[in-house]
Amino acid sequence: MPRYAAFFASMNVGGNRLKMTDLRDALEREDLEDVETVVASGNVLFSFDDRPSEGLSEMLAFIVKDRFDFDTFAAVRSRDEVSAAIEDNPFHGQGDDKQVHTLFLEREADADQFGVLTAAYEGRGPERIALGDRCLYVDYVEGVGNSRLTGPFIERKLDRRFTARNMASLKRILDKMD
């Protein structure tokens, strides 16, 4: 049975507090198997019969909305896709693993949208940004908390939500998937 990682957006930030045990229990009731949470920030590993990850994303977001009454989306990735989120990141190995991130997008961004984002951000900070497959790669050189490349800015320019994980977290998740 295929193993997946779900990266939930906006979980345990702002007012969207949720105990990982409650999330795990809700997902297990929906026939997901081997459900395991990793850290308290909306990372869930699970096994499920082969199904397109887009369908799983919608299903998981619905469960959270239905059971816990907050809007989110889940970027669902296979083991190989999590590995690619690390290996394909052009900043991996160049910057601090805690500052180099993969931003999992709600849906694919095209080169034109990416161009709008980079043009609007040009000269505003030292961050490096690259477009990937259903993701962005960002090196927050001086730290996410110090960056002017904020979530709302990215979401406005790309017209889609995302959820970010740094290289240290992704490596830990990938190790657990293995």
N, C-alpha and C positions, 0 to 999 in steps of 0.2 A: 504494500500500500504506500503511495507517495507521501513523502514528508514535506511539510510546508512551514514557512515562517510568515506570520502576520504581524505587520508593523502598524499599530493603530495610531492615528493622528489625534492630537489634542487630548490625550489621556493622562490623567494625573498632573495636569497643568491648569491654571486658572481655576474655574469652578467644577471641572470635570473629574472629580475624585472617584476612584473605584478601586476596591480591594481586588488584588489579582486572584485571590481564592474565589471571589464571587464571579469574576469573569471566567475563570477556569471551569467552575461548576456549570455556568450557563452554556458554555461551549460543549461541554461533555454531554449535556442533555440534548444537544442537537446532533448527536451521532458523530462528533469528531472524536478521534481516538488518540491516545498517548498525548493528551494535552498537557503542556508544560509552559509556565510563564518564566520569562528571563528578565530579571530586574523589575522594578515596579513602574515601568514607563510604557506599558502597552506592547510588549514583545511576547508573542505567543507562538510556540511550536506545536504542531499537531500533525496527525496522519488522517488522510481522507481519501476515499475512492477517487480515482483520476477524474478530474473535472477542470475546465479552464479556470485559471486563477481569477479572471474578471468576475465569474459567477461566484466564486468563493468570497471575493472582496465585498460584493453586494450583500451576500448572505450574512457575513460577519457584521457589517455595518448595521444591517437591519436588526440583528440580535441585540446589539448594544443599544440601539434606539428603543427597541421594544421593551427590553428588560430594565434598562438603566436610565432611559429618557435623556440621552444626549446624542447629538449629531456628531458622527465621526466618519471616517472611511478607513479601510484597512488595505494597506498595500501588501498583497499576498505574493510571495516569491518562493520558488522551488529552491532546493539546496544549490543547484547549479547557478540559479539567478542570484542567490545571496553571495556565492563565491565570485561571480562576475561583478557584483556591486563593489567588491573589494579590489579585485585584480584589474578591472577596467578603469578604475579611478586613476586618472593620470597624476594625481597628487599623492597617491599612496606611496609611502616610502620616501617622500621628499619633505613632508611636513610632519608635525606632531600628530600621532594617531588620534588624539582627543580633539584636534582642531580640523582635521580632514574629514569631511562628511560626504555621505551619499544621501541625496534628498529624493526619496521615492515619490514620484508624481502620481496624482490621481489618474491621469491619462497622459499619453505621449504628448510632448511639446515638439513643434517643428522648428526648423532653423530660423524662420522668420520671427517667431515668438521669442526664441532665444536671443536673436539680434536686438529686439526691442528691449529685453531685459539688460543685456550687456551695454547697450548704448545709453540707457537711462542711468546705469550705475557707474559709467566711466568717470574716473577721477574722484570718486567719492570714498574710496578706501583701498586697502592693499589686497583684498580678497582675490583669489583666482577662481574662475568659474569655467566649467566645461559641460557640454551637453552629452548625455548618455542615452541608453535605451530605457525609456520610461523613467528617467531620473536626471538629476543634475549632480555634478560633482563640484564641491566647494572646499577650498582651503581657507578657513577663517584664520588667517595668519596670526592675528593678534587676539583671537578668542571670539566666540560667538557673542558673549555679553558685551563686548566692546564694538561690535560690528554695526555698521549702518545698513548692511545687507540683511534686512529683517524679513521675517516670515510674511507679514502683510505686504511688504514691498514686492517680494517674489510672487506672491499669489496674485497681486494686482497686475503685474506685468505679464505673467503667463496665463492668467485667467484659469487657474486650477489650484487645488489644494495639494499639500505635500506633507510628508513626515520625514524627519531627518534622523539619521543614526551616524555616529562617528565610527572611525575604523576600529577602535578598541572594542566597541560594543558589537559591531558586525563580526569581528573575529571570534569573540566569545560565543555569539549565537551560532556561527558556522561550526565551531568546535562541538557545541551541543547537538547540532544536527547530525554530525558524524558519529 
